[in-house]
Amino acid sequence: MLLRDAVAGGARLFDDRRFFEAHEAWEQYWRAESGTERSSLLQGLIQIAAALHKLLDLGAADSASRLFSRGLFKLDACPTLTAELGLRAFCEAVRAYAQASTEEPPARPPVPILGVQG
């Protein structure tokens, strides 16, 4: 399967704020990619989806903060793929959202969206 198609399947769920389901959709492709740059990119998306699930659905801000950091680290490690998939703006939106989520009281911008087309 093309990476763009794998990302797009989870992106539709993510953009519908179905973060747990997006995580699950990407995980099936991530497991098949072990040790590649594609694997890192998918794992980064999984961790960001998990962060939003933890933060918005479960109210676990500390866990979410750690997952945002790990996910962004993974995406930052894949600059070529991130550019090819048009994810740079998404990464910056996630970075801003994660930072705003640590403020007291949280002043979060809109939840980032992927908007990736398959």
C-alpha positions in Angstrom: 0.0 0.0 0.0 1.1 3.5 -0.7 2.1 5.5 2.3 -0.2 8.4 1.2 -3.2 5.9 1.2 -2.2 4.6 4.7 -2.0 8.1 6.1 -5.2 9.2 4.4 -7.3 6.4 5.9 -6.3 7.5 9.4 -6.5 11.2 8.5 -10.2 11.0 7.8 -10.8 9.6 11.2 -8.4 12.1 12.8 -10.1 15.0 11.2 -13.4 13.8 12.5 -11.9 13.9 16.0 -12.0 10.1 16.2 -8.4 10.0 17.6 -8.5 6.5 19.0 -9.8 5.1 15.7 -7.2 7.0 13.7 -4.5 5.5 16.0 -5.8 2.0 15.3 -6.0 2.6 11.6 -2.4 3.8 11.4 -1.1 1.1 13.7 -1.9 -1.7 11.3 0.4 -0.1 8.7 3.0 0.8 11.2 3.4 -2.8 12.3 4.2 -3.8 8.7 6.8 -1.1 8.3 9.2 -1.9 11.2 12.4 0.1 11.3 11.9 2.4 8.3 11.4 6.1 7.9 7.8 5.3 7.0 7.5 3.5 10.3 8.7 6.5 12.2 6.3 8.8 10.4 3.3 6.5 11.1 4.4 6.1 14.7 4.6 9.9 15.0 1.0 10.2 13.8 -0.1 7.4 16.1 1.4 9.2 19.1 -0.2 12.5 18.2 -3.6 10.9 17.8 -3.0 9.1 21.1 -2.1 12.4 22.7 -5.3 14.1 21.6 -7.3 11.1 22.7 -5.6 11.2 26.2 -6.0 15.0 26.4 -9.5 15.6 25.0 -11.3 12.3 25.7 -9.6 11.1 29.0 -8.3 14.4 30.5 -4.8 13.0 31.0 -2.8 16.1 30.2 0.6 14.8 31.4 0.4 11.7 29.3 -0.7 13.8 26.4 2.2 16.1 26.7 4.7 13.2 26.6 3.0 11.7 23.6 2.9 15.1 21.7 6.7 15.4 22.3 7.4 11.8 21.1 5.1 12.1 18.1 6.6 15.4 17.0 10.1 14.1 17.5 9.3 11.2 15.1 7.7 13.4 12.5 10.7 15.9 12.7 13.0 12.9 12.0 11.2 12.4 8.6 11.5 15.7 6.9 11.4 14.3 3.3 8.3 12.3 3.9 6.7 15.0 5.9 7.2 17.4 3.0 6.1 14.9 0.4 2.8 14.3 2.3 2.3 18.0 3.0 2.5 17.6 6.7 4.7 20.6 7.7 1.8 22.9 8.5 0.2 20.0 10.5 3.3 19.6 12.5 3.5 23.3 13.3 -0.2 23.3 14.3 0.4 20.3 16.6 3.4 22.0 18.1 1.3 25.2 18.8 -1.6 23.1 20.2 0.7 21.1 22.5 2.4 24.2 23.8 -0.9 26.0 24.4 -2.2 22.9 26.2 0.5 23.4 28.9 -0.6 26.9 29.8 -2.8 27.6 32.8 -5.6 27.9 32.0 -5.2 26.1 28.6 -5.7 28.5 25.7 -5.8 25.9 23.0 -6.1 26.9 19.3 -8.4 24.7 17.1 -7.5 21.1 17.1 -5.1 20.5 14.2 -6.4 18.7 11.1 -4.5 16.7 8.6 -6.7 17.2 5.5 -4.7 14.5 3.6 -6.4 13.2 0.5 -5.9 9.6 -0.5 
